[in-house]
Structures are given as structure tokens and as C-alpha cells.
Amino acid sequence: MNTFEELEINEDILRSIKELGFTTPFPIQAQAIPELLQGNDVIGQAHTGTGKTATFGIPMLQNIIHGGGIQGLVIAPTRELAMQITEEIKKIGKYTKIKVVTVYGGQGIGIQLDALRRKPEIVVATPGRLIDHLDNGSIRTDDIKHVVLDEADVMLDMGFIEDIEYVLQKVPGNRITSLWSATMPPEILRLSDKYLNNAKNILIDSDDLSGEGIDQSFLVIKDREKHKYLTDFINQNKGQVIVFCSTKIRTRNVARDLQKSRYKVVAIEGDMSQNKREYSMMKFRKNQADILVATDVAARGIDVPKVGLVVNYDVPNQDMVYFHRIGRTARAGAKGKAVTLVSYSSIADWKFIKKQIKSDLTDLNKKMGIEVHIPDPLKRDVGRRIAQPMRSGYGRRPSYGGRNRPSYGGGGRSSYGGGGRSSYGGGHSKDGPARDQYKRRNSARSSYGRQNRDSKKKW
């Protein structure tokens, strides 16, 4: 299809779409919107930046009756993504009078209760807080016609599948359900078989990890040299910049150093309060800040069209994390750049990710004439720190990782930009041998002591 008019969308929604500057639907929109408008369930798989929110938002807005109670429910894994979805649906439904409310953990429940008293027609929620409202009776499911599960693979990795099933058992069975996921692990397919009715499978570039439209490059340097080259790349860029770091402490340090260099910087990391995170995102979206420094909490929750450059200050710990990071630029068919700064200790990790990249990749060391001098201890092949994909290939910790369930951008230890040392180790802990040696020495001393005591008793 060449235009949105061919999709039989009503005039109020078409008017807002035109104001947003969209005339031609993306492939996922051209295929999925007609199915959803006809009342069919949909399983959609498409890479980031392809207009997915509009794909499920337009049919939902068109089929919902103003003043008819909560009829649309969107479930997203993170508060940032939930807020982003809400804003997009509000823009598309600008002339429909449909009210949209976001509920998520980290915000006072009183604020959300006030919003729910205004009788919204659509609720966008994270799983935990949604269940709180369902159990308290502040959200009723009797009138729900549309259910959307967005980023289902992330919710799987975060351990939310049981929560999702709990919610789906409470909504009417004659609903329209759409499930959206970047990857399709077996658990997601089983969930769709159980709760979706004869769903239409729409796979758009499901294997596309090329980062189309993104000029990708990398530079191998010493870790202490990263700030200098980061500022060089920022100065060469014309749009906004997102800098991804591996830990919360690293995020704070990089943001502080950039502020000292007189850049307009905001940061997002897991230990920040919700108000501070929202304030940072507001400033970045309104172009009041040129640079956003973030942990991977933001890798799937940012849609800012003016982002022209993504810098991986640290090599991500999985290939899918890399692709979702760089997907923050070149949104909706635009062009962008992504630069990865590779420290000597991360070369093995980067080699693994490079194998998954299908598009051209520029070696900036050759282009800029920068030689790589790896110290002798690092030349040994000590194995990759990188974790092999578990279910969806995104963020799931192996069994030897932390004991707690990962929290995507929440407090505490996290596999998405969490604080502290990552548990994706190279196979053995340095503490192990030392601990064993201590035990052996201690055991030897104890044995020697007992022998002396026994011998004294004999005498």
C-alpha cells in the first residue's frame, strides 16, 4: 500500500498522522493494520524503528468508543517504554477525544488513581503495577476489547510471563490481541498459542540485524583515551547524541566529565528516582540537552528523531543489546551514525558482535591511523565475557549470573545497565583458587595443631 488512506483509517486519525508528517505506511503497518481493523489477532516481529506503536495504536483508537470505559490495554516491560507508547498514542489520537493513562511502578499510586478517575479509554502499563490496580479494583477489565503485549521477549527475560498470563486470564476472551517481539523464543510462541486466536504471523525483517541506514564504525583504544575521542565524535555530529555505558557508576562519571567539558548533558541510570529520570528524558526530548548518557535501561525506551549519533562507550555484553542500542538513531527511515569504543580488555567481546553485523563496518583505527598496542597479558585468549543468548538473546542472565531476577532499569543489580560488576565472567572466579588455597593452608594448620595437642597428651 502506498498511502494511509488505503488502510481505511478514519478522518480524525488520518488528520493527526498527516500532521506528524507520515504519508506512506511502513511494511509492518501496511500488513498488520488491516488485520487488526478486521478483528484478527496478530503476532508481529520487526526490528526497531519501524513504526510499531502506530501499527497497534491506530486500530485500537479506531475501534474504541469515547466514554465507553477502559477498552484498550497495552502492557510494556519498562516505565520508559510505557511512557513513550502513551505519548505516541496521544499524538495519533489527538482529534479522537480518547484519553490515555500510564501506570507504572516508581510513581505514586495516588497520582495514577486520580488519572483513572477521569475514565480513560486506554491504559498503558507495566506488569507489576497493573496487577496492583487489578487486585485493588481500580482497573476493571470488563470492557477491554484490545490487548497489546509489546516487547514480549524483554518481558520474558525479566520474568514477567506469569504476570502476563495472570492479566490475560482476567480480560474478556473475545478481545483482539497483538503480540510484538524482536525475537520469538519458544516460550513466547507457547504464550501466543495459548492466548491468541488464529493469530496472523507478520514477520518483517525478522533476521535483519544489519542496522540499515546506520553508518557503523569502531575504534580500539585504551580505556583512559575514551573521553578524548568521545568529545571528538560529539563535536563532529550535528544532531543529538546518546552515549551508552555498561554500569551506573560509569554513566555518572561520563556524564560528569562531559558536563565539565561544557556540554549540555542529562543522564539516566537505575538508581535515579522516577522523577529525575522523567525530567532527564523531558529535557532530551525537548532538545534542551544535546547528550543523553544512559545504561541499557534506555536501549528500547527512547524514540527521539533528532538523535544523529549513538556512541557505545562500553562494548555491550550481548549482540542483541548492541543492535537495540544503535537502533536509537536512524529512526523511521532517517540516517544516523553509531560508534563503538573498544577497550583492549573488550576486544574478544567485540569480535563476537562483529560476526553478527551484516552491513559495512568502518575500522576507524585504519582510517585514522591509530595503532593498537595490546599489552602481553591481554594477548592471551582468556575467553569472552559475553553471554550466549538464552531465550530471546537479550539480557537473560545465565544460571551463574546473579541470584535475583533482572530488573530492566530498576534499582539493585541488573543485567540492563545495572550497577556493580557484571556477572558475565570468563568461566571461573578469581576468588575460587585463592579461597581454596586459604582452606588448604587453614586445614593444614588445624591438622598440625591437633597433632601437637595429641602428642602432648600422650607424653
C-alpha atoms as one frame of an Amber mdcrd trajectory, in Angstrom:
protein
   0.000   0.000   0.000   1.194   3.470  -0.876  -0.843   5.691   1.488  -2.573
   5.535   4.864  -5.863   6.385   3.152  -5.811   2.937   1.544  -5.831   1.365
   5.024  -9.386   2.675   5.636  -8.409   4.749   8.662 -10.951   7.318   9.857
 -10.505  11.013   9.189  -9.646  12.071  12.743  -6.700   9.670  12.880  -5.592
  10.460   9.310  -5.525  14.134  10.187  -3.122  13.596  13.087  -0.959  11.207
  11.045  -0.547  13.854   8.354   0.336  16.463  10.962   3.054  14.131  12.232
   4.493  14.087   8.714   3.714  10.483   7.738   2.243   9.718   4.329   3.389
   6.211   3.433   2.978   3.290   5.871   5.924   1.121   6.793   5.729  -2.548
   5.707   4.708  -3.724   9.196   1.925  -1.117   9.237   0.674  -1.985   5.758
   0.359  -5.652   6.714  -0.779  -5.544  10.346  -3.203  -2.600  10.489  -5.794
  -4.177   8.123  -5.674  -7.435  10.110  -6.245  -5.656  13.413  -9.018  -3.493
  11.943 -10.757  -6.695  10.855 -10.564  -8.059  14.397  -7.783 -10.620  13.883
  -5.093 -11.392  16.434  -1.560 -10.611  15.266   1.960 -11.759  16.109   4.371
  -9.131  14.810   8.127  -9.296  14.533  10.055  -6.328  13.180  13.295  -4.591
  14.000  13.335  -1.325  15.912  12.275   1.992  14.393   9.641   0.615  12.000
   6.535   2.354  13.360   5.302  -0.469  15.581   3.448   1.767  18.077   1.337
   3.282  15.324   0.700  -0.219  13.984  -1.225  -1.310  17.069  -2.259   2.193
  18.170  -4.241   3.138  15.048  -6.637   0.118  15.063  -7.108   0.460  18.816
  -8.022   4.138  18.554 -10.358   3.492  15.636 -12.315   0.701  17.342 -12.623
   2.301  20.773 -15.738   4.247  21.769 -15.251   7.545  23.582 -16.702   7.328
  27.101 -17.027   3.542  26.997 -14.664   2.735  29.875 -11.250   1.097  29.641
 -11.292  -0.697  26.284  -7.601  -0.806  25.369  -4.733  -2.266  27.400  -1.059
  -2.054  26.396   1.499  -3.906  28.508   5.166  -2.888  28.215   8.224  -4.062
  30.157   9.630  -0.715  31.312   8.314   2.606  32.521  10.272   4.490  29.845
   8.739   2.428  27.077   5.268   2.710  28.627   5.533   6.495  28.739   6.814
   6.605  25.167   3.897   4.481  23.928   1.446   6.722  25.762   2.840   9.845
  24.122   2.727   8.274  20.657  -0.879   7.108  21.055  -1.868  10.554  22.319
  -0.327  12.153  19.228  -2.089   9.751  16.868  -5.403  10.119  18.716  -5.155
  13.886  19.063  -8.567  14.501  17.443 -10.382  11.422  18.766 -11.021  12.600
  22.370  -9.717   9.214  23.552  -7.943   9.502  26.910  -4.759   7.519  27.592
  -3.251   6.862  31.037   0.104   5.341  32.020   0.528   3.249  35.177   3.934
   2.000  36.269   5.999   1.275  39.354   8.083   4.051  40.824   5.305   6.635
  40.628   2.925   7.348  43.489  -0.201   5.247  43.131  -2.330   8.226  44.198
  -1.384  10.104  41.021  -2.468   7.108  38.962  -5.746   6.726  40.864  -6.555
  10.368  40.098  -5.853   9.758  36.413  -8.005   6.601  36.387 -10.926   8.509
  37.940 -11.036  10.598  34.748 -12.288   7.447  32.990  -9.631   6.823  30.329
 -10.317   4.511  27.401  -6.730   3.210  27.078  -4.288   2.143  29.793  -0.578
   1.617  29.117   1.027  -0.265  31.980   3.995  -2.205  33.271   3.023  -5.677
  34.566   3.652  -5.274  38.295   1.756  -2.024  38.805  -1.039  -3.203  36.506
  -1.623  -6.220  38.754  -1.706  -3.911  41.787  -4.533  -1.937  40.183  -6.368
  -5.070  39.077  -6.238  -6.532  42.586  -7.352  -3.237  44.120 -10.218  -2.877
  41.668  -9.023   0.492  40.353  -8.737  -1.011  36.848 -11.608  -3.146  35.621
 -11.256  -5.422  32.611 -14.945  -5.969  31.736 -14.937  -3.636  28.708 -11.467
  -4.374  27.316 -11.531  -5.053  23.563  -7.843  -4.673  22.656  -4.792  -6.089
  24.416  -1.233  -5.379  23.257   1.864  -7.166  24.562   4.810  -5.029  23.499
   8.431  -6.203  23.687   7.262  -9.647  24.785  10.776 -11.109  24.672  12.008
  -8.487  27.138   9.117  -9.273  29.484  10.083 -12.931  29.213  13.691 -12.146
  30.124  12.559 -10.058  33.088  10.436 -12.879  34.465   7.060 -11.281  33.751
   5.463 -14.140  31.829   3.458 -15.404  34.818   2.228 -11.853  35.410   1.185
 -11.590  31.767  -0.742 -14.850  31.987  -2.457 -13.626  35.149  -3.611 -10.482
  33.330  -4.722 -12.331  30.186  -6.871 -14.648  32.286  -8.732 -11.625  33.670
  -9.601  -9.906  30.360 -12.580 -10.967  28.200 -11.942 -13.857  25.832 -13.449
 -12.087  22.799 -10.712  -9.459  22.723  -8.309  -8.551  19.907  -4.761  -9.398
  20.986  -1.492  -8.445  19.345   1.931  -9.599  20.483   5.100  -7.784  19.414
   8.607  -9.083  19.882  12.042  -8.565  18.347  12.761 -12.274  18.775  10.484
 -15.311  19.035  11.797 -17.762  21.641   9.758 -20.936  22.305   8.156 -19.524
  25.471   6.705 -16.597  23.528   5.332 -18.919  20.858   3.715 -21.083  23.542
   2.167 -17.990  25.114   0.727 -16.931  21.756  -0.654 -20.408  21.090  -2.415
 -20.392  24.446  -3.895 -16.889  24.477  -4.178 -15.737  20.848  -6.872 -16.978
  18.455  -5.661 -18.000  14.977  -3.136 -15.180  15.038  -1.722 -13.832  11.792
   2.077 -14.019  11.764   3.676 -10.929  10.307   7.452 -11.120  10.143   9.189
  -8.076   8.709  12.990  -8.353   8.532  12.925 -10.751  11.464  16.528 -11.705
  10.809  17.680  -8.207   9.906  20.498  -7.291  12.269  22.206  -5.053   9.767
  21.229  -1.712  11.260  20.015  -0.407   7.929  20.556   3.325   7.488  23.190
   3.459  10.242  26.831   4.243   9.477  28.553   1.854  11.910  32.187   2.098
  12.959  34.513   1.114  15.787  37.718   2.323  17.369  40.053   0.205  19.514
  41.774   2.395  22.118  42.919   2.375  25.727  40.143   2.934  28.219  41.669
   6.160  29.518  41.603   7.618  25.983  37.855   7.186  25.519  36.800  10.620
  26.793  39.042  12.424  24.305  37.694  10.506  21.314  34.116  10.715  22.609
  34.269  14.511  22.597  35.788  14.450  19.117  32.890  12.389  17.763  30.343
  14.595  19.555  31.853  17.727  18.058  31.637  16.238  14.556  27.935  15.370
  14.985  25.121  17.755  14.078  22.203  16.184  15.953  21.652  14.879  19.454
  23.837  12.129  20.907  23.174   9.092  23.100  26.132   7.566  24.943  25.604
   4.042  26.307  27.627   2.827  29.284  27.773  -0.575  30.919  27.262   0.436
  34.563  25.585   3.092  36.664  28.889   4.360  38.058  30.354   4.624  34.564
  27.257   6.523  33.423  27.631   9.072  36.218  31.346   9.526  35.571  30.944
  10.009  31.813  28.081  12.488  32.316  30.128  14.416  34.878  33.168  14.579
  32.590  31.046  15.837  29.693  29.475  18.484  31.917  32.961  19.639  32.901
  33.670  19.981  29.177  30.698  22.407  28.924  28.242  20.106  27.125  24.510
  20.096  27.846  24.153  16.620  29.326  21.476  14.563  31.051  21.773  11.023
  32.355  19.535   8.031  33.034  20.547   5.100  35.223  18.881   2.626  37.547
  19.475   4.351  40.902  17.806   7.589  39.827  14.338   8.358  41.131  11.489
   8.182  38.656  11.022  11.957  38.757  14.665  12.548  37.866  14.524  10.018
  35.029  11.398  11.632  33.612  12.957  15.076  33.936  16.087  13.950  32.077
  14.034  12.410  29.270  11.835  15.503  29.046  14.865  17.752  28.623  16.367
  15.462  25.994  13.132  15.102  24.009  12.591  18.882  24.055  16.139  19.396
  22.777  17.149  21.200  25.970  20.046  18.756  26.281  22.364  17.694  23.478
  23.671  14.486  25.044  21.999  11.659  26.937  24.289   9.291  28.862  22.476
   6.093  29.793  22.728   2.499  30.823  20.843  -0.079  28.769  17.657   0.902
  30.584  17.176   3.243  27.619  18.104   0.835  24.828  14.460   0.115  23.978
  12.734   3.068  25.559  13.898   6.099  23.582  12.415   7.379  20.359  13.912
  10.795  19.629  14.034  11.570  15.891  16.891  14.075  16.235  19.417  11.538
  17.544  22.152  11.553  14.922  24.833   9.622  16.794  24.949   6.699  19.204
  28.233   6.009  20.978  28.834   2.695  22.714  31.237   3.921  25.356  31.440
   0.325  26.527  31.018  -2.794  24.400  27.625  -4.350  25.269  27.532  -7.815
  26.769  25.305  -9.313  24.060  24.856  -8.837  20.351  21.127  -8.046  20.565
  21.854  -5.309  23.088  24.201  -3.777  20.519  21.522  -3.680  17.838  18.932
  -2.191  20.159  21.393   0.449  21.274  22.275   1.617  17.789  18.579   1.453
  16.861  18.080   4.690  18.810  19.390   6.530  15.747  18.148   6.336  12.138
  14.569   6.191  13.403  11.681   5.913  10.946  13.844   5.737   7.844  16.277
   8.534   8.794  20.078   8.265   8.702  22.412   8.041  11.665  25.830   7.018
  12.946  26.945   4.541  15.595  30.480   4.393  17.004  31.726   1.705  19.379
  34.730   2.483  21.571  36.506  -0.811  22.215  38.946  -1.003  25.111  41.720
  -3.583  24.921  40.024  -5.789  27.508  36.815  -5.894  25.411  38.334  -6.929
  22.081  37.158 -10.550  22.408  33.601  -9.418  23.131  33.645  -7.064  20.179
  34.899  -9.762  17.801  31.858 -11.859  18.673  29.436  -8.966  18.000  31.210
  -8.095  14.743  30.369 -11.517  13.387  26.643 -10.726  13.740  26.817  -7.400
  11.889  25.787  -7.867   8.273  26.346  -4.346   6.972  29.555  -2.428   6.296
  31.590  -1.638   9.388  34.298   1.029   9.332  37.580   0.322  11.123  38.481
   3.763  12.466  41.928   2.585  13.563  42.868   2.113   9.905  41.037   5.237
   8.785  42.602   7.465  11.468  45.995   5.746  11.534  45.736   4.724  15.184
  47.807   1.671  16.043  46.677  -0.939  18.537  49.306  -1.950  21.108  47.813
  -4.671  23.254  49.787  -5.469  26.437  51.144  -9.041  26.573  48.761 -10.318
  29.292  45.765  -9.276  27.172  47.030 -11.102  24.094  46.193 -14.425  25.672
  42.865 -15.851  24.614  41.184 -15.842  28.012  37.695 -16.337  26.594  34.834
 -13.930  26.061  32.939 -12.283  28.902  29.951 -12.149  26.596  26.934 -14.251
  27.477  25.432 -16.610  24.949  21.771 -15.864  24.192  19.411 -17.810  26.414
  15.833 -17.487  25.247  15.363 -14.352  23.254  19.044 -13.464  23.023  18.521
 -10.280  25.013  19.508  -9.684  28.560  18.741 -13.043  30.225  21.412 -13.938
  32.743  22.895 -17.427  32.665  22.472 -19.538  35.764  25.868 -18.469  37.042
  24.821 -14.809  36.929  23.219 -13.012  39.850  20.637 -14.692  42.015  17.982
 -12.005  41.650  15.558 -11.546  38.773  16.930  -8.902  36.389  15.225  -5.530
  36.634  15.292  -3.586  33.393  16.473  -0.230  34.547  15.251  -0.676  38.110
  17.239  -0.413  41.308  19.681  -3.007  42.515  21.827  -5.317  40.443  20.628
  -5.568  36.860  21.712  -7.050  33.568  20.468  -3.923  31.742  22.944  -1.279
  32.648  22.904  -2.281  36.315  25.465  -1.177  38.827  28.489  -3.029  40.054
  30.495  -5.726  38.364  28.812  -7.745  35.632  28.467 -11.440  36.297  29.151
 -12.402  32.719  32.528 -13.726  33.740  35.001 -15.650  31.716  34.131 -19.014
  33.218  35.838 -19.038  36.646  36.091 -16.629  39.537  39.429 -15.329  40.696
  38.181 -15.775  44.248  37.878 -19.537  43.797  41.544 -20.570  43.679  42.511
 -18.092  46.421  39.715 -19.359  48.639  40.774 -22.947  48.005  44.383 -22.130
  48.876  43.278 -20.471  52.092  41.205 -23.517  53.026  44.143 -25.831  52.326
  46.516 -23.727  54.440  43.967 -23.406  57.224  43.265 -27.126  57.127  46.997
 -27.895  57.275  47.454 -25.588  60.261  44.467 -27.083  62.072  45.747 -30.586
  61.444  49.220 -29.647  62.672  47.745 -28.151  65.827  45.700 -31.242  66.572
  48.754 -33.455  66.114  50.737 -31.390  68.617  47.911 -31.497  71.156  47.523
 -35.238  70.727  51.243 -35.795  71.135  51.327 -33.687  74.322  48.517 -35.758
  75.799  50.464 -38.926  75.103  53.516 -37.601  76.888
